[in-house]
Amino acid sequence: MSASLATRRVLSAFLAAGALVGAAALPAAAADNHGRDHRGAKSSIVIGDVQYDSPGRDRSARALNGEWVEVKNTGRNSVNLRGFTLTDRQGNRYQFKDFRLDGRSSVKVHTGQGRDTRHDVYQDRHHQVWDERDSATLRDNRGNVLDSDSWNGRRHHRNG
């Protein structure tokens, strides 16, 4: 009977330890799911640097092309940005056409007019978009937020 009692004690201790581990893991898993925002899985496509409210007359070609938002691919593989959008706080929106962004590279989305290249694309606007106090939101072709950035004229506030 003593072997049976010892076996039951070992089994009880084992089950109790398993229950403790399971109980500790359950709140952490629940917190992870509950604390998730609408961004979902981390994307390799993110907002990089931002040059807002460039100097010069608001409508000059130099001022319009001097303001831009950089979109970076931090991953190894190229990504087609077709249908991805970049918006500001006022609702101005730029939608990428068929554009393949190589891995570990970036593209600047300029406000003004120009010829699109592998490193620069143009919104063809006649007014500045990115104000001194503004934000940029990058969405994929399904409307999911991939990254956002905001600034107040002095420093950036990363949201994504």
C-alpha positions as CSV (number, residue, x, y, z in Angstrom):
1,M,0.0,0.0,0.0
2,S,2.9,2.3,0.6
3,A,4.0,2.1,-3.1
4,S,0.5,3.1,-4.1
5,L,0.5,6.0,-1.7
6,A,3.9,7.2,-2.9
7,T,2.7,6.9,-6.5
8,R,-0.4,8.9,-5.7
9,R,1.6,11.6,-4.0
10,V,4.0,11.9,-7.0
11,L,1.1,12.0,-9.4
12,S,-0.7,14.6,-7.3
13,A,2.4,16.8,-7.1
14,F,2.9,16.4,-10.9
15,L,-0.8,17.4,-11.6
16,A,-0.6,20.3,-9.2
17,A,2.5,21.6,-10.9
18,G,0.8,21.3,-14.3
19,A,-2.2,23.2,-13.0
20,L,0.0,26.0,-11.7
21,V,1.8,26.3,-15.0
22,G,-1.5,26.3,-16.9
23,A,-3.0,28.8,-14.6
24,A,-0.1,31.2,-15.0
25,A,-0.1,30.8,-18.8
26,L,-3.8,31.4,-19.2
27,P,-4.0,35.0,-18.1
28,A,-0.9,35.9,-20.2
29,A,-2.5,34.3,-23.3
30,A,-5.8,36.0,-22.6
31,A,-4.1,39.4,-22.1
32,D,-2.2,39.0,-25.4
33,N,-5.5,38.4,-27.3
34,H,-7.4,41.1,-25.4
35,G,-4.7,43.7,-25.8
36,R,-4.3,43.3,-29.6
37,D,-5.1,46.3,-31.7
38,H,-6.6,46.4,-35.2
39,R,-3.1,46.2,-36.8
40,G,-2.9,42.4,-36.5
41,A,0.4,40.7,-37.4
42,K,3.5,43.0,-37.6
43,S,4.2,44.0,-41.2
44,S,7.5,44.5,-42.9
45,I,6.0,47.5,-44.7
46,V,6.3,50.6,-42.4
47,I,6.5,54.4,-42.4
48,G,10.1,55.6,-42.2
49,D,11.1,59.3,-42.2
50,V,8.8,62.1,-42.8
51,Q,9.6,65.5,-44.3
52,Y,6.5,67.7,-43.6
53,D,5.7,71.4,-44.3
54,S,8.8,71.9,-46.4
55,P,10.1,75.5,-46.7
56,G,9.1,77.7,-49.6
57,R,5.8,78.8,-51.2
58,D,3.2,76.1,-50.6
59,R,2.5,75.7,-54.3
60,S,6.0,75.8,-55.7
61,A,7.2,72.6,-57.3
62,R,10.3,72.6,-55.0
63,A,8.1,72.9,-51.8
64,L,5.7,70.3,-53.0
65,N,8.4,67.8,-53.8
66,G,10.3,68.7,-50.7
67,E,7.7,67.2,-48.5
68,W,7.4,63.4,-48.5
69,V,6.7,60.3,-46.4
70,E,9.1,57.4,-46.7
71,V,7.6,53.9,-46.9
72,K,10.1,51.2,-46.0
73,N,10.2,47.4,-46.5
74,T,12.2,46.0,-43.6
75,G,11.8,42.5,-44.8
76,R,13.9,40.4,-47.2
77,N,11.3,39.8,-49.9
78,S,9.9,42.3,-52.3
79,V,6.3,43.4,-51.8
80,N,3.8,44.7,-54.4
81,L,2.2,47.8,-52.9
82,R,-0.6,47.9,-55.4
83,G,-3.7,49.2,-53.6
84,F,-1.8,50.2,-50.4
85,T,-2.8,53.7,-49.2
86,L,-1.1,56.6,-47.4
87,T,-3.5,59.1,-45.7
88,D,-3.1,62.2,-43.6
89,R,-5.3,63.5,-40.7
90,Q,-7.5,65.5,-43.1
91,G,-8.3,62.5,-45.3
92,N,-6.0,63.2,-48.2
93,R,-5.1,59.9,-49.7
94,Y,-2.4,58.5,-52.0
95,Q,-3.0,55.0,-53.5
96,F,0.0,53.0,-54.9
97,K,-0.4,51.7,-58.4
98,D,1.5,48.6,-59.4
99,F,4.7,49.3,-57.5
100,R,7.1,46.6,-56.3
101,L,9.2,47.6,-53.2
102,D,12.3,45.5,-53.0
103,G,13.3,44.0,-49.7
104,R,15.3,46.2,-47.3
105,S,14.6,49.3,-49.4
106,S,12.4,52.3,-49.3
107,V,10.4,54.7,-51.5
108,K,9.6,58.4,-50.8
109,V,6.1,59.5,-51.6
110,H,6.4,63.1,-52.7
111,T,3.4,65.5,-52.7
112,G,4.2,67.2,-56.0
113,Q,4.7,66.1,-59.5
114,G,7.5,64.1,-61.1
115,R,8.4,60.9,-62.8
116,D,8.0,57.8,-60.6
117,T,11.1,55.8,-60.1
118,R,12.1,52.8,-57.8
119,H,13.0,55.3,-55.0
120,D,10.5,58.2,-55.5
121,V,6.8,58.3,-56.4
122,Y,4.7,61.4,-56.8
123,Q,1.1,62.2,-55.7
124,D,0.7,64.9,-58.5
125,R,-0.9,67.4,-56.0
126,H,-0.9,71.2,-56.3
127,H,-1.1,71.9,-52.5
128,Q,1.0,70.7,-49.6
129,V,-0.5,67.8,-47.6
130,W,1.7,67.1,-44.6
131,D,1.2,70.0,-42.2
132,E,3.3,70.9,-39.1
133,R,0.8,69.0,-36.9
134,D,-0.4,66.0,-38.8
135,S,-0.3,62.2,-39.1
136,A,0.4,59.6,-41.7
137,T,-1.4,56.3,-41.8
138,L,-0.3,53.4,-44.0
139,R,-2.8,50.7,-45.0
140,D,-2.5,47.5,-47.0
141,N,-4.8,46.7,-50.0
142,R,-7.4,45.4,-47.6
143,G,-7.6,48.5,-45.5
144,N,-5.7,47.1,-42.5
145,V,-3.5,49.7,-40.8
146,L,0.1,48.7,-41.1
147,D,1.7,51.7,-39.4
148,S,1.0,55.3,-38.4
149,D,3.1,58.2,-37.4
150,S,2.1,61.7,-36.0
151,W,4.0,64.8,-35.2
152,N,3.3,68.2,-33.6
153,G,5.9,70.4,-35.3
154,R,8.8,69.6,-32.9
155,R,9.0,65.8,-32.7
156,H,7.5,62.6,-34.0
157,H,5.1,60.4,-32.0
158,R,5.4,56.8,-33.2
159,N,2.0,55.0,-33.1
160,G,2.8,51.9,-35.1
